[in-house]
Amino acid sequence: MSFHLFLNDHIHDHSSLDESWEGAVVFLYNQKDVFLIRRSVDVPTHRDQIAFFGGHRNSNEKTPLEVAARELVEESGLDLSIVQFNGCLQKVQTKTGSWIVPVLAFTTLSSEDLLEKVEMNREWSTMMAYPLESLLNLQKWGFAERYVENRRELIYFLHLDAREIKFKAFDSRDQLLWGVTAKIIKQAIDLYLNRLSIKK
């Protein structure tokens, strides 16, 4: 099973979540790539970092899907008709202590077509499509560790080779994926590789 088919099939029922989550992000992908943004240097948090579309939960929003759908439209200008939401991964905690839920969102559009359709937003400076296959190369991943309240926590990071990236607004620099976005992607990869090992 390919990685994108696994993501399409890996549905975590968001209705079983408790209320202790504050936001959602959109894990947007197609058959070949995952879509990421570089946040603007002008935003108040996570400046100039690689991230997913996403944001905080409004008081009237009951599910992560509602948050993800609203944030995707607000931040990208994309029509929701081109996206198929496939459920959630387990919630993760940011370094500021907020709990966010990754919502899986698949599009059949090619990366070139999707990057063309996306509308630039002042919250981010560029959007990129990075190969799912390259994410699965575990030799490219690194990690560090820190202790928070006597609890060991791993911090994952991955250098994204600019030669492998398709950009909305071209950037010749390699990109560093780290923090909660890297944690979410690594969680998905570990689930996928575990599924493969069970099937062997």
C-alpha positions as CSV (number, residue, x, y, z in Angstrom):
1,M,0.0,0.0,0.0
2,S,1.4,3.4,-0.9
3,F,1.7,6.2,1.6
4,H,-1.1,8.3,0.2
5,L,-3.5,5.3,0.1
6,F,-2.7,4.6,3.7
7,L,-3.5,8.2,4.6
8,N,-6.8,8.0,2.8
9,D,-7.6,4.8,4.7
10,H,-6.4,5.9,8.1
11,I,-9.4,7.5,9.6
12,H,-9.5,8.4,13.3
13,D,-13.0,9.4,14.3
14,H,-12.9,12.9,15.5
15,S,-16.2,12.5,17.4
16,S,-14.3,10.4,20.0
17,L,-12.0,13.3,20.9
18,D,-12.5,15.0,24.2
19,E,-12.8,18.8,24.4
20,S,-9.2,19.4,25.3
21,W,-8.0,20.6,21.9
22,E,-7.6,24.2,20.8
23,G,-7.1,24.1,17.0
24,A,-6.6,22.0,13.9
25,V,-4.2,21.9,10.9
26,V,-4.7,20.6,7.4
27,F,-2.5,17.7,6.4
28,L,-3.0,18.3,2.7
29,Y,-1.6,15.9,0.2
30,N,-2.2,14.2,-3.2
31,Q,-0.8,11.0,-4.7
32,K,2.8,12.3,-4.8
33,D,3.3,15.3,-2.5
34,V,2.5,16.9,0.8
35,F,1.7,20.6,0.8
36,L,3.4,22.9,3.3
37,I,3.7,26.6,3.8
38,R,6.4,28.9,5.1
39,R,4.8,31.2,7.6
40,S,5.4,34.9,7.2
41,V,7.9,36.8,9.4
42,D,5.1,39.2,10.3
43,V,2.8,36.7,12.1
44,P,2.9,36.7,15.9
45,T,3.8,33.0,16.4
46,H,5.9,30.4,14.5
47,R,7.5,33.1,12.3
48,D,9.3,31.9,9.2
49,Q,8.6,28.3,10.0
50,I,7.4,25.4,7.8
51,A,3.8,24.6,8.7
52,F,0.4,23.3,7.5
53,F,-2.6,25.5,6.9
54,G,-4.5,25.7,10.2
55,G,-5.3,27.7,13.2
56,H,-7.3,28.1,16.4
57,R,-10.7,26.8,17.1
58,N,-13.6,29.3,17.2
59,S,-16.1,29.0,20.1
60,N,-18.9,27.8,17.8
61,E,-16.8,25.0,16.2
62,K,-17.5,21.5,17.5
63,T,-15.1,19.3,15.4
64,P,-11.5,19.6,14.0
65,L,-13.0,19.2,10.5
66,E,-14.9,22.5,10.9
67,V,-11.8,24.3,11.9
68,A,-9.7,22.7,9.1
69,A,-12.3,23.5,6.4
70,R,-12.6,27.2,7.5
71,E,-8.8,27.7,7.9
72,L,-8.1,26.1,4.5
73,V,-10.5,28.4,2.7
74,E,-9.3,31.5,4.7
75,E,-5.6,30.8,4.2
76,S,-5.5,29.4,0.7
77,G,-8.6,30.5,-1.2
78,L,-9.1,27.0,-2.3
79,D,-12.6,25.6,-3.0
80,L,-13.5,22.8,-0.7
81,S,-14.9,20.8,-3.6
82,I,-11.4,19.9,-4.6
83,V,-10.6,18.4,-1.2
84,Q,-11.7,15.1,0.4
85,F,-11.4,15.1,4.2
86,N,-10.4,11.7,5.5
87,G,-10.5,12.0,9.3
88,C,-7.9,12.9,11.8
89,L,-4.6,11.8,13.3
90,Q,-4.0,11.8,17.1
91,K,-3.9,15.3,18.6
92,V,-0.4,16.7,19.3
93,Q,0.8,19.4,21.7
94,T,2.7,22.5,20.5
95,K,5.6,24.0,22.3
96,T,3.2,26.7,23.7
97,G,1.1,24.0,25.3
98,S,-1.9,24.0,22.9
99,W,-3.4,20.8,21.6
100,I,-4.1,20.6,17.9
101,V,-5.6,18.0,15.7
102,P,-4.2,17.1,12.3
103,V,-7.0,16.7,9.7
104,L,-6.1,14.5,6.7
105,A,-7.2,16.2,3.4
106,F,-6.6,14.6,0.0
107,T,-6.9,16.3,-3.4
108,T,-6.8,14.7,-6.8
109,L,-5.3,17.8,-8.4
110,S,-1.7,17.7,-9.6
111,S,0.7,19.6,-7.5
112,E,1.2,22.1,-10.3
113,D,-2.5,22.8,-10.6
114,L,-3.0,23.2,-6.9
115,L,-0.1,25.6,-6.5
116,E,-1.5,27.6,-9.4
117,K,-5.0,27.8,-7.7
118,V,-3.8,28.8,-4.3
119,E,-4.1,32.5,-3.5
120,M,-1.2,34.1,-1.6
121,N,-2.0,35.1,1.9
122,R,-0.2,37.6,4.2
123,E,0.1,34.8,6.8
124,W,2.6,32.9,4.7
125,S,5.4,33.7,2.2
126,T,5.5,30.6,0.0
127,M,3.8,27.3,-0.4
128,M,5.5,24.1,-1.4
129,A,4.9,20.6,-2.5
130,Y,7.3,18.0,-1.2
131,P,7.5,14.3,-2.3
132,L,5.8,11.9,0.0
133,E,8.4,9.3,-1.0
134,S,11.2,11.5,0.3
135,L,9.5,11.9,3.6
136,L,9.7,8.1,4.0
137,N,13.5,8.1,3.8
138,L,14.2,7.7,7.5
139,Q,18.0,8.3,6.9
140,K,17.1,12.0,6.2
141,W,15.4,12.5,9.5
142,G,17.2,13.7,12.6
143,F,16.1,14.3,16.2
144,A,17.1,16.0,19.4
145,E,15.7,15.6,22.8
146,R,14.6,17.9,25.6
147,Y,13.0,17.4,29.0
148,V,9.9,19.2,29.9
149,E,8.8,18.8,33.6
150,N,11.0,15.7,33.8
151,R,9.3,14.3,30.7
152,R,11.6,13.3,27.8
153,E,10.4,14.7,24.5
154,L,11.8,14.1,21.0
155,I,12.1,17.0,18.6
156,Y,12.2,15.8,14.9
157,F,13.7,17.7,12.0
158,L,14.2,17.1,8.3
159,H,16.1,19.2,5.8
160,L,14.0,19.6,2.6
161,D,16.2,19.7,-0.5
162,A,15.1,22.7,-2.6
163,R,15.7,20.7,-5.7
164,E,12.9,18.3,-4.7
165,I,10.4,21.1,-3.9
166,K,7.8,22.6,-6.2
167,F,7.2,26.2,-5.0
168,K,4.3,28.6,-5.3
169,A,6.6,31.6,-4.8
170,F,10.1,30.3,-5.7
171,D,12.7,30.0,-3.0
172,S,16.0,28.6,-3.8
173,R,16.9,27.8,-0.2
174,D,16.7,24.3,1.4
175,Q,13.9,24.3,4.0
176,L,14.0,23.0,7.6
177,L,11.0,21.1,8.7
178,W,10.8,20.8,12.5
179,G,8.6,21.4,15.5
180,V,5.0,20.3,15.6
181,T,4.7,20.0,11.8
182,A,7.6,17.5,11.8
183,K,6.1,15.7,14.7
184,I,2.7,15.3,12.9
185,I,4.4,14.0,9.7
186,K,6.6,11.6,11.6
187,Q,3.6,10.3,13.5
188,A,1.9,9.5,10.2
189,I,5.1,7.9,8.8
190,D,5.5,5.7,11.9
191,L,1.8,4.5,11.6
192,Y,2.4,3.7,8.0
193,L,5.6,1.8,8.5
194,N,4.0,-0.1,11.4
195,R,1.1,-1.1,9.2
196,L,3.6,-2.4,6.5
197,S,5.5,-4.4,9.1
198,I,2.3,-6.0,10.4
199,K,1.3,-7.1,6.9
200,K,4.6,-8.8,6.2
